Structures are given as C-alpha cells and as structure tokens.
Amino acid sequence: MKVFLSGSIRGGRQNLPIYQQMVQIIENEGHDVASLHVADPHVEENEAGMSESEIFERDMHLLDGCDCMVAEVSLASTGVGYEVCSALNLGIPVQCVYREGSTVSAMLLGNTNHLILLDAYREEKDLEALIRSFLDFVSGEDQVE
Ligand SMILES: O=c1[nH]c(=O)n([C@H]2C[C@H](O)[C@@H](COP(=O)(O)O)O2)cc1CO
C-alpha cells in the first residue's frame, strides 16, 4: 500500500525522531511512505525553493494516490489537521497516533467519522503494534479467510 505519513513541520519539529520511527515501521511492513519529506530533517531547506502552492499541490496530489494515512497528532499542526480532514473527505482511512497526555484537538478526539481511528501510545515502543494493526486492517490482512 501507499501510506501518507502526516506530521508537524511548521507546528514544531521536536517529534522528528518519532516520524522517522514511523517510516521504519511502515516500510518494515512492506508498504511505501508517499510523504518521506515529513521525516526528513532537512525538509525546510529542501523545500525552500518551492512556493507555498507547490508544496500544497504536491502534498494533495500525493495524498490522493494513497490507500491510507498515519498521522502523528501529539503536536498542534494546522497542516496535519488539514491533511487529516482532506483524507477523510477523499474517503481515505486515517490513523491518528499521539503520546498519552498530549493536548489533542476535539476536532480529532471528538470525530465520529468511521474512517478515523485514534490511538494513544505511552512509549515509542508501543507505536509499532498500533501502526501494524492499522495497516493490517486497511490492507485486509486481519480479515477472517
Ligand atoms: O513545507 C511543508 N511541507 C509539507 O509537506 N507540509 C505538509 C506535510 C505535513 O504532514 C504537514 C505539516 O504541516 P505544518 O507545517 O502546518 O505543521 O503539512 C507542510 C509544510 C510546511 O507547512
């Protein structure tokens, strides 16, 4: 599957190691991350030559080609919120993961859309099982034969 990883950029980069770990988890499961730039420590320098609309169009185009989204929502990021909402509007299933105790928006926590799954993790090591379970569910691998 093609997976869109969504994570904060201008909302703060302090969780970059978590985004990098998420890429590893998704790739180890045999899937492709369409938005590798989110986990790139040099994303802002790399994209300095792109206009704001080029960044927006590139991401929306990438999202449109994805089977699902995994979003890290521990930090408040306008772009992540926009991407989650865009995925839901496109009918793309979204897993939102966040560290326990984070201040997560009610627009996510209170969202009853059947395509959104919210999963809190206590430690980074808990992420792998959560993400793997979501990817298996979306790809249909956990369905009874
Ligand atoms: O330079 C960028 N490149 C880019 O791909 N994005 C997308 C991907 C991220 O999942 C999300 C981050 O949004 P924000 O920058 O508002 O935290 O938006 C966001 C920016 C900057 O807003």
The ligand as a Tripos MOL2 file, in Angstrom:
@<TRIPOS>MOLECULE
LIG
   22    23     1     0     0
SMALL
NO_CHARGES

@<TRIPOS>ATOM
      1 O1          6.9720   22.5630    3.9540 O.2       1 LIG1
      2 C1          5.9810   21.8410    4.1680 C.ar      1 LIG1
      3 N1          5.8720   20.6520    3.5120 N.ar      1 LIG1
      4 C2          4.8270   19.7970    3.7400 C.ar      1 LIG1
      5 O2          4.7720   18.7410    3.1210 O.2       1 LIG1
      6 N2          3.8500   20.1370    4.6830 N.ar      1 LIG1
      7 C3          2.7470   19.1930    4.9900 C.3       1 LIG1
      8 C4          3.2360   17.8200    5.4040 C.3       1 LIG1
      9 C5          2.9690   17.7190    6.8860 C.3       1 LIG1
     10 O3          2.2490   16.4930    7.1600 O.3       1 LIG1
     11 C6          2.1220   18.9230    7.2390 C.3       1 LIG1
     12 C7          2.7580   19.7790    8.3000 C.3       1 LIG1
     13 O4          2.0210   20.9640    8.4730 O.3       1 LIG1
     14 P1          2.5990   22.2000    9.3480 P.3       1 LIG1
     15 O5          3.7620   22.7600    8.6210 O.co2     1 LIG1
     16 O6          1.4230   23.1500    9.4520 O.co2     1 LIG1
     17 O7          3.0000   21.6450   10.6850 O.co2     1 LIG1
     18 O8          1.9640   19.6850    6.0410 O.3       1 LIG1
     19 C8          3.9210   21.3170    5.3330 C.ar      1 LIG1
     20 C9          4.9670   22.1870    5.1030 C.ar      1 LIG1
     21 C10         5.0940   23.4830    5.8300 C.3       1 LIG1
     22 O9          3.8410   23.9620    6.2990 O.3       1 LIG1
@<TRIPOS>BOND
     1     1     2 2
     2     2     3 ar
     3     2    20 ar
     4     3     4 ar
     5     4     5 2
     6     4     6 ar
     7     6     7 1
     8     6    19 ar
     9     7     8 1
    10     7    18 1
    11     8     9 1
    12     9    10 1
    13     9    11 1
    14    11    12 1
    15    11    18 1
    16    12    13 1
    17    13    14 1
    18    14    15 2
    19    14    16 1
    20    14    17 1
    21    19    20 ar
    22    20    21 1
    23    21    22 1
@<TRIPOS>SUBSTRUCTURE
     1 LIG1         1 GROUP 0 **** ****
